[in-house]
Amino acid sequence: MEDKMENKEIVIPGLNQLARRIFEDNQKKGFWDKELNIGEALMLITSELGEALEADRKGRHVKFEEFEQALERAGYCLEEFGVDHHYRLVSQIFLDLVKDTFEDEITDAMIRLFDLAGAMEIDIEQHIWTKLMYNRGRPRLHGKLY
């Protein structure tokens, strides 16, 4: 029997809320003080992906569990990252273990994508769901060589 997605179900709920939150946070930090330049926004996303490639080429990877364990050894938990008086110490652990890794750069690209989706009020949940439904009916490798 063919695997079908439920037509009324959104596969990944919460992405629109995440996009709005990222956009609002970035507005507060001044990233949206000037008018949207889509070309610039897309190139910034591309640059993050280039940084991810370089991190991978250098073997810079991190398992998130390692970061959490380092926090725990230092007497902190992830939730304390946002607490002002803990931020400096917790962020140093982040800088030592996570910053500029493949995972960090992929996350930067995703944050920029969600930021753009939030700014443009794109219903990212519906678009992802629709694209997944479309892709299910496509041939192997979507008819391409790779």
C-alpha beads as a LAMMPS data file, in Angstrom:
LAMMPS data file: protein, C-alpha beads

146 atoms
145 bonds

1 atom types
1 bond types

-500.0 500.0 xlo xhi
-500.0 500.0 ylo yhi
-500.0 500.0 zlo zhi

Masses

1 110.0

Atoms # bond

1 1 1 0.000 0.000 0.000
2 1 1 1.299 3.431 -0.948
3 1 1 2.410 5.676 1.903
4 1 1 0.290 8.837 1.818
5 1 1 0.407 11.941 3.931
6 1 1 -2.854 13.063 5.464
7 1 1 -4.011 15.990 3.307
8 1 1 -5.320 18.005 6.248
9 1 1 -2.260 17.480 8.442
10 1 1 0.617 19.925 8.517
11 1 1 3.702 17.780 8.913
12 1 1 5.904 20.106 10.931
13 1 1 3.767 22.417 13.089
14 1 1 5.497 25.305 14.794
15 1 1 7.734 26.413 11.930
16 1 1 5.672 29.544 11.213
17 1 1 5.868 30.479 14.880
18 1 1 9.629 29.856 14.838
19 1 1 10.039 32.022 11.714
20 1 1 8.040 34.848 13.330
21 1 1 10.079 34.591 16.538
22 1 1 13.416 34.662 14.698
23 1 1 12.256 37.628 12.601
24 1 1 11.022 39.549 15.666
25 1 1 14.253 38.844 17.584
26 1 1 16.330 39.984 14.604
27 1 1 14.228 43.137 14.278
28 1 1 15.064 43.976 17.901
29 1 1 18.773 43.452 17.152
30 1 1 18.603 45.925 14.231
31 1 1 18.885 43.465 11.353
32 1 1 15.718 44.836 9.743
33 1 1 16.356 48.566 10.133
34 1 1 16.637 48.914 6.365
35 1 1 14.307 47.693 3.636
36 1 1 14.453 44.031 2.589
37 1 1 16.938 43.263 -0.165
38 1 1 16.116 39.705 -1.243
39 1 1 19.366 39.279 -3.173
40 1 1 21.405 40.307 -0.143
41 1 1 19.383 38.038 2.157
42 1 1 19.863 35.061 -0.174
43 1 1 23.604 35.694 -0.504
44 1 1 23.955 35.842 3.282
45 1 1 22.257 32.431 3.440
46 1 1 24.614 31.182 0.729
47 1 1 27.629 32.512 2.639
48 1 1 26.575 30.544 5.728
49 1 1 26.408 27.396 3.595
50 1 1 29.908 28.154 2.282
51 1 1 31.100 28.451 5.878
52 1 1 29.464 25.079 6.613
53 1 1 31.402 23.546 3.729
54 1 1 34.680 24.945 5.083
55 1 1 33.909 23.696 8.595
56 1 1 33.249 20.226 7.192
57 1 1 36.469 20.322 5.153
58 1 1 38.343 21.130 8.371
59 1 1 36.567 18.355 10.264
60 1 1 34.930 20.850 12.627
61 1 1 31.861 18.990 13.881
62 1 1 30.184 18.892 17.260
63 1 1 27.636 16.617 18.835
64 1 1 25.137 18.719 20.739
65 1 1 25.352 16.248 23.610
66 1 1 29.019 17.267 24.080
67 1 1 27.939 20.886 24.531
68 1 1 25.221 19.907 27.002
69 1 1 27.662 17.717 28.940
70 1 1 30.211 20.555 29.105
71 1 1 27.490 22.862 30.435
72 1 1 26.534 20.258 33.020
73 1 1 30.171 19.787 34.112
74 1 1 30.385 23.563 34.579
75 1 1 27.205 23.490 36.671
76 1 1 24.864 24.977 34.062
77 1 1 22.009 23.866 31.855
78 1 1 21.005 25.067 28.399
79 1 1 18.064 27.081 29.751
80 1 1 20.546 29.341 31.580
81 1 1 22.000 30.541 28.276
82 1 1 19.428 33.330 28.166
83 1 1 19.934 34.367 31.799
84 1 1 22.009 37.553 31.836
85 1 1 24.292 36.724 34.749
86 1 1 25.116 33.291 33.292
87 1 1 25.416 34.353 29.650
88 1 1 29.122 35.162 29.692
89 1 1 30.207 31.804 31.113
90 1 1 27.756 29.731 29.100
91 1 1 28.586 31.565 25.869
92 1 1 32.291 30.826 26.387
93 1 1 31.494 27.108 26.409
94 1 1 29.510 27.671 23.204
95 1 1 32.449 29.506 21.624
96 1 1 34.847 26.727 22.610
97 1 1 32.744 23.785 21.414
98 1 1 30.090 24.881 18.928
99 1 1 31.008 28.161 17.197
100 1 1 32.143 27.808 13.576
101 1 1 31.385 24.076 13.411
102 1 1 29.465 22.522 10.536
103 1 1 26.380 22.267 12.734
104 1 1 26.679 25.912 13.814
105 1 1 26.958 27.152 10.229
106 1 1 24.039 25.015 9.014
107 1 1 22.029 26.457 11.896
108 1 1 23.050 29.990 10.875
109 1 1 21.776 29.304 7.344
110 1 1 18.496 27.940 8.686
111 1 1 18.050 30.917 11.007
112 1 1 18.574 33.259 8.063
113 1 1 16.057 31.244 5.989
114 1 1 13.462 31.351 8.761
115 1 1 14.174 35.059 9.294
116 1 1 13.491 35.743 5.614
117 1 1 10.333 33.605 5.703
118 1 1 9.157 35.530 8.774
119 1 1 9.902 38.890 7.169
120 1 1 8.015 37.931 4.011
121 1 1 5.183 36.305 6.001
122 1 1 5.614 33.031 4.123
123 1 1 3.491 30.167 5.447
124 1 1 6.529 27.904 5.594
125 1 1 4.616 25.000 7.163
126 1 1 2.135 24.894 4.301
127 1 1 4.827 25.338 1.655
128 1 1 6.990 22.534 3.082
129 1 1 3.985 20.243 3.370
130 1 1 2.884 21.028 -0.206
131 1 1 6.391 20.489 -1.573
132 1 1 6.716 17.165 0.279
133 1 1 3.387 16.045 -1.209
134 1 1 4.542 17.075 -4.696
135 1 1 7.921 15.338 -4.288
136 1 1 6.269 12.061 -3.238
137 1 1 4.865 11.666 -6.738
138 1 1 8.124 12.422 -8.520
139 1 1 10.417 9.716 -9.941
140 1 1 13.645 8.509 -8.329
141 1 1 16.141 11.389 -8.013
142 1 1 13.292 13.488 -9.423
143 1 1 14.275 12.321 -12.904
144 1 1 17.829 13.691 -12.697
145 1 1 21.276 12.088 -12.540
146 1 1 21.983 13.257 -8.962

Bonds

1 1 1 2
2 1 2 3
3 1 3 4
4 1 4 5
5 1 5 6
6 1 6 7
7 1 7 8
8 1 8 9
9 1 9 10
10 1 10 11
11 1 11 12
12 1 12 13
13 1 13 14
14 1 14 15
15 1 15 16
16 1 16 17
17 1 17 18
18 1 18 19
19 1 19 20
20 1 20 21
21 1 21 22
22 1 22 23
23 1 23 24
24 1 24 25
25 1 25 26
26 1 26 27
27 1 27 28
28 1 28 29
29 1 29 30
30 1 30 31
31 1 31 32
32 1 32 33
33 1 33 34
34 1 34 35
35 1 35 36
36 1 36 37
37 1 37 38
38 1 38 39
39 1 39 40
40 1 40 41
41 1 41 42
42 1 42 43
43 1 43 44
44 1 44 45
45 1 45 46
46 1 46 47
47 1 47 48
48 1 48 49
49 1 49 50
50 1 50 51
51 1 51 52
52 1 52 53
53 1 53 54
54 1 54 55
55 1 55 56
56 1 56 57
57 1 57 58
58 1 58 59
59 1 59 60
60 1 60 61
61 1 61 62
62 1 62 63
63 1 63 64
64 1 64 65
65 1 65 66
66 1 66 67
67 1 67 68
68 1 68 69
69 1 69 70
70 1 70 71
71 1 71 72
72 1 72 73
73 1 73 74
74 1 74 75
75 1 75 76
76 1 76 77
77 1 77 78
78 1 78 79
79 1 79 80
80 1 80 81
81 1 81 82
82 1 82 83
83 1 83 84
84 1 84 85
85 1 85 86
86 1 86 87
87 1 87 88
88 1 88 89
89 1 89 90
90 1 90 91
91 1 91 92
92 1 92 93
93 1 93 94
94 1 94 95
95 1 95 96
96 1 96 97
97 1 97 98
98 1 98 99
99 1 99 100
100 1 100 101
101 1 101 102
102 1 102 103
103 1 103 104
104 1 104 105
105 1 105 106
106 1 106 107
107 1 107 108
108 1 108 109
109 1 109 110
110 1 110 111
111 1 111 112
112 1 112 113
113 1 113 114
114 1 114 115
115 1 115 116
116 1 116 117
117 1 117 118
118 1 118 119
119 1 119 120
120 1 120 121
121 1 121 122
122 1 122 123
123 1 123 124
124 1 124 125
125 1 125 126
126 1 126 127
127 1 127 128
128 1 128 129
129 1 129 130
130 1 130 131
131 1 131 132
132 1 132 133
133 1 133 134
134 1 134 135
135 1 135 136
136 1 136 137
137 1 137 138
138 1 138 139
139 1 139 140
140 1 140 141
141 1 141 142
142 1 142 143
143 1 143 144
144 1 144 145
145 1 145 146
